[in-house]
Amino acid sequence: MLQVNEIRENKEKFITALTKRGFDATQLFEEVLQADETRKTTQTKLDDTLSQSNTFSKEIGILYKNGEAQKANLLKEKTGQLKELSKELSETLNNATSRLQELLFTIPNIPHESVPAGTDENDNEAIFSEGEIPTLSDNAIPHWELAKKYDIIDFELGVKITGAGFPVYKGKGARLQRALIAYFLDKNVEAGYTEYQVPLMVNEASGYGTGQLPDKEGQMYHSTVDDLYLIPTAEVPVTNMFRGNLLAQSELPITCTAYTPCFRREAGSYGAHVRGLNRLHQFDKVEIVRIEHPDNSYPVFEGMVEHIKDILRDLKLPYRILRLCGGDLGFTAALTHDFEVFSTAQDRWLEISSVSNFETFQANRLKLRYKDDNKKNKLVHTLNGSALALPRVLAGILENYQTPEGIKIPEVLVPYCGFDMIN
């Protein structure tokens, strides 16, 4: 969430930057500044009214003590009027504060200067690629057919139990899934991340804290009885662990990793591109989250990108990195690099990770600050990345490692799996 003083000081700059997203903030910024002016003016009037009422209350006591009841009664009448006025001003202040908050929640993050303008995924920039795309035999098949052939993932059984988008992993498929989770977590811990196990449901405050609410409310599963949300990613509970904290500068950076199932309604997603593991309502993911000093966040961002490159090199999967354009950039992100693995059997790229720098956008919502060298409270920067999301990584392994004899297991995963072939 942007800060009002930043909008006031950088209004034209921010309006221009947001056009990269195709977002016209001109009228919205005016409404924000007007709501803030109303809030400040009302707060001043309320403070003056309460101060005058307190002064009168003290004088009334003195007047009664001195036997000047008539004067005291006149002041009591004025005090009553001031109390009524203070109630009206308090209501006006609450409405103005709520309106200001509502307006600020609708403004996306300011894109980093390196973000290209664009309207959708077709305008994203490919900035890096690595790995050889394997040549498969003529009878190579996509992962959903491989899953059925080798009886490792049952999509129909998931439909029976829950519905489409909730697959059942079985046998070597389940063990490969578990191996990937363990390998990703070990790799992250070796890189200095502290592992956490976190709740799979969060409250409304947590959803607002990291920006899923109100932006993605329709994409989240909501338990209305208890007003809790199933998490779309571990980023939400992990980052919210630090909501409201005032950190010492020496506590930075904070580095976290967590494995969780993730739940997304994916409303409106259908067609051939969502077959099999390509788009699910429930899937597993290992996440990395960092809380950083603002001066370090962009060098750290590059380090996170390199970390995920290293994982994909271990898996020997061909991949590329895209810098997302303004129109495809997430609501809360200032900069995002997407990783995509090439699925040879489907002849298409599949997104398997995103690394994002949110700068102070989430921290402002979270009221997450640090005390700088001058003892001033400053907002931290937050970052997160998938390391990695399992479904499409698994799809890439099944498809790219298939042979006439079966599916080979990437060498780095064999110690975790306990087998080197699915056949």
Phi, psi and omega in degrees: 000135179285154176267143184300318181296328176292319178297317181297318184280336186233030189306306184293321178298316181292321178300316179295316182297322183288344176295339174299332178273355188074027185247119178265108185263005188303303182293321181297318179297321178297319178295321178298312183293324178292317179297322180291322178295318177298317180300312182293317180297316180294321178299319179296315179297319180295317179299317180295318181295314179296321179296317179295321179296319178295320179297315179298320181299318178295319180294324180299315179300319180293318182296317178298320181295329181269006177079016181259067185296323183297314179296321180297319180294324177296318179292326178298321178296316179295322178297321177298320178295320179294324178295319177296318179296320181294325176296315179297316180294322178297318178295316178298319180296316179298318179295318180294320179294317179295317179297317179299316180298316179301317180295316181296326180294342182268357183263122178287169180294154178283124180296143173298154184300336181278350181289126179284150173290153180168165185256330183204190185300339179290344181259006176291151182258124173282120186244350181196145172212153183201150176098146179270134176283121185290153174264117183264162178291163183298335182262021177297144184229158180289166189296328181293332174280324175298319181300320179286320182299317184260005175055052182245341175220131181244102181284323181293322179296323176297322177297318180299316185285315188230299183159180179299143178091011179230074186288160174250121177269141184216154176056230182294336175295316178293321180291323177294320177300312180296323179296318179297317179299312181297318180296314180299315180296315179300318181297319181290318178298319177299331180275003175104006179275141176271130183277139177230151164248126190234163177298152178265358176233145181228158177274176184299320181301322179292320178298319177289326184300318181259000171097006175289330175250140358273002190299315186245029184304320182288348180261358183255143173284128187240121173272098189290332181299315182255001181055049177239153182242134171291137189288140174276345181190155178294343177309322187292301179293324182295311181295323181288349173303335186252011180300130177083001183279145169249110188265148167285146181302329180292343179281346180271144359277160170251126184235128185227149170222148180206143169261133172212152159294152179235146185231123180220132182292328180050046181299134178087001180270120177200168179111179185297330185287353180249016181291154175060233182271001186295328179210116185235159173272331175230128179207165182260145180208144172251127188245149169240137182228138178229141172244119194230156167295138183306328181291340186255352194293325182282322169300321178295321177305313179296324177295323177294320177299316179295324179298316181289325173305316183297320178297315182291329174294320177300320181280349180055048176252135177290133184215166173221162179241133177246138168267118185290139177282170183302321183287341181255356183287136178299154185306321188267348189271145170267330179206136177223133169250124177264139171258135176231135176259144181273125175266107185293320182292328178267348182056048180203161178271139180239126179292130181234352179197150170228136173244125185230143170250121181264357185051231183265004189299309178289320184301324179293320176294321183280348188054047183255112188229167172229159179261118185280185184297336180266014179065024176262145179277124182234152177284139175279175169253141175244146179221154173208162178203154174273128181219061004224175170281131191282320192304311185280334171297315179297319178300317180296319179296311182301318185281316185281337181259008180286143177225169176300335181272344183147195182255119176287151176260131176309138187307320184294338183267345185304315179298331180280324182280318188086008175210159183242007181205141170252116181209000000 
